[in-house]
Amino acid sequence: MIITPKNRRSSLLFPIPDSRFPIPDSRFPIPCFLYVYISNENAI
């Protein structure tokens, strides 16, 4: 996942641990997956 200013701005709206550490993603696989998916869609 490429971190861009736009994605970083989104991380403020959705403070998911995945934004800082990819390991805690195992605790919330679905929300983080959707977050990454939405961030990628916005980045395009």
N, C-alpha and C positions, 0 to 999 in steps of 0.2 A: 504493500500500500504506500503510495507516494503522498507524503504530507505536504499539503499546500496551504497557503494562508486561508483559503476558503474552507478547507477541511478543518483547519485549526479553529476557525470562527465557529464552525458547526459543533466542534467538540465542547465549546463553552455552553452551547444550548443543551447538549446531551453529554454530561460529564461521565462518560463510561470509562472504566479502568483500562479498556483496550486502547484508548487514546494515548495512554502513557506506557502501559506495559501489556504486551500481547499475551502474556501467560494467564492473567486473570480472565481472559476471554473464555477459558474452559468453564468458568462458573456461570457465565451468562452467554451461552453460544448463540442463541437466537437473536437477542437484542443487538449484540455486537455484529452479528452477520448482517442484520438489517441496516445497522448504522454504517458499516463499511460499504454495503451495497448502495445506500442512499448517497453517501459521500462520493462514491465513484460516479454515480449518475450526475451529481451536481458538478463534478469536476469536468465532465465532458462538455 
